């Protein structure tokens, strides 16, 4: 298909395809309840506070003492802080095996599962990391809720690499 150089390509393509396409929104074709977003404060455990403070203080020390902080390093620090809040930290063993998980006691999984248990209907739980979803599923399974399965990786990729679990 040869598109004219003076027009916006997307608009030209849309115009040419219009006779064969039909678009609707989710609201127009699905009978779904509205999304519910709830912010629930979760108290950090003493172990989380200690790990969080150590990472934060080290980053501040580096900046205050003139260390060059790259964007990559800053992102890694933020990622580690998020992982502490989620109740774990990854580490590399002395043998060089990366990706090992060091759990940190956390109230987050218990609080999430309490919310799912109290929900009046089926819930979908999104986790920041796979470890989050696996921990939540394990706790829900001990409570007799859900099937204990998480979506396959191909589905996770299709959904933007987020992990989800259907509950109830």
C-alpha positions in Angstrom: 0.0 0.0 0.0 1.5 3.3 -1.0 0.4 6.2 1.2 0.7 9.8 0.3 3.6 11.5 1.9 1.7 14.7 2.9 -0.9 13.0 5.2 -0.5 11.5 8.6 0.1 7.8 7.9 -2.0 6.6 10.7 -5.0 8.6 9.6 -4.6 7.5 6.0 -4.4 3.9 7.0 -7.4 4.3 9.2 -9.4 5.9 6.4 -8.5 3.1 4.0 -9.4 0.3 6.5 -12.6 2.0 7.7 -14.9 -0.1 5.4 -13.6 -3.4 7.0 -13.3 -2.4 10.6 -15.6 -1.9 13.5 -14.5 -0.6 16.9 -16.2 -0.7 20.3 -15.0 -0.1 23.8 -15.1 -2.5 26.7 -18.0 -0.5 28.2 -20.0 -0.9 25.1 -19.7 -4.7 24.8 -19.0 -6.1 28.3 -21.1 -6.2 31.4 -18.3 -5.5 33.9 -18.5 -3.9 37.3 -16.4 -0.7 37.6 -12.8 -1.1 38.7 -12.2 -0.6 42.4 -8.9 0.9 43.5 -8.4 0.9 47.3 -5.3 2.2 49.1 -4.7 0.2 52.2 -1.9 1.3 54.5 0.2 -1.6 55.6 2.6 -1.3 58.6 6.2 -2.3 57.9 7.7 -5.0 60.1 10.8 -4.1 62.1 12.8 -6.3 59.6 11.5 -4.3 56.7 12.2 -1.0 58.3 15.8 -2.1 59.0 16.4 -3.3 55.4 14.7 -0.3 53.9 16.7 2.1 56.0 20.0 0.4 55.1 19.4 0.6 51.4 18.1 4.2 51.6 20.9 5.3 53.8 23.6 3.7 51.6 22.1 5.5 48.6 22.1 8.8 50.4 25.6 8.3 51.6 26.9 7.7 48.1 25.2 10.9 46.8 26.4 13.0 49.7 30.0 11.8 49.2 30.2 12.6 45.5 29.7 9.2 44.0 28.5 9.2 40.4 25.0 7.7 40.4 23.9 6.5 37.1 20.2 6.1 36.1 20.7 2.4 36.1 22.0 2.4 39.7 19.1 4.7 40.8 16.6 2.4 39.2 18.2 -0.7 41.0 18.0 1.1 44.3 14.3 1.9 43.8 13.7 -1.7 42.7 15.4 -3.0 45.9 13.3 -0.6 48.0 10.1 -1.9 46.3 11.2 -5.5 46.9 11.7 -4.8 50.6 8.2 -3.4 50.8 7.0 -6.6 49.1 8.7 -8.7 51.8 11.9 -10.1 50.2 15.2 -9.3 48.7 17.0 -11.2 45.9 20.6 -12.2 46.4 23.4 -14.1 44.7 24.9 -17.0 46.6 28.6 -17.4 47.3 28.6 -20.0 44.4 27.3 -17.3 42.1 23.7 -18.5 41.8 21.7 -15.3 41.1 18.0 -14.8 41.7 17.8 -16.5 45.1 15.1 -15.0 47.4 15.7 -13.9 51.0 12.2 -13.5 52.6 11.6 -10.6 55.0 8.7 -10.8 57.3 5.9 -8.6 55.9 2.3 -7.8 56.7 1.5 -7.2 53.0 0.5 -10.7 52.0 -1.7 -11.2 55.1 -3.4 -7.8 54.5 -4.0 -8.6 50.8 -5.5 -12.0 51.6 -7.7 -10.4 54.3 -9.1 -8.1 51.6 -9.7 -10.9 49.2 -11.4 -13.0 51.8 -13.7 -10.1 52.7 -14.5 -9.3 49.1 -18.2 -9.9 48.2 -17.3 -11.4 44.8 -14.5 -12.8 42.7 -11.3 -10.8 42.8 -8.3 -10.4 40.6 -5.0 -9.7 42.4 -2.1 -8.0 40.6 1.3 -8.3 42.0 4.4 -6.2 41.3 6.7 -9.2 41.2 6.1 -13.0 40.6 7.2 -13.6 44.2 4.4 -11.4 45.4 1.7 -13.4 43.5 3.2 -16.7 44.5 3.2 -15.7 48.2 -0.3 -14.4 48.0 -1.5 -17.7 46.3 0.2 -19.8 48.9 -1.5 -17.9 51.7 -4.9 -18.0 50.0 -4.5 -21.7 49.5 -3.9 -22.2 53.2 -7.2 -20.3 53.7 -9.0 -22.5 51.2 -9.5 -19.6 48.7 -8.7 -19.8 45.0 -7.2 -22.5 42.9 -3.6 -21.7 43.8 -2.6 -21.2 40.2 -1.0 -18.2 38.6 -1.3 -17.4 34.9 1.3 -18.9 32.6 4.2 -16.8 31.4 2.7 -16.4 27.9 -0.4 -14.9 29.4 1.7 -12.7 31.7 3.6 -11.4 28.7 0.3 -10.7 26.8 -0.9 -8.8 29.9 2.2 -6.6 30.1 4.4 -8.9 32.2 2.2 -8.4 35.2 1.4 -11.5 37.3 -2.2 -12.1 38.3 -4.2 -14.5 40.3 -7.9 -15.2 40.2 -9.3 -15.6 43.6 -12.6 -17.2 44.9 
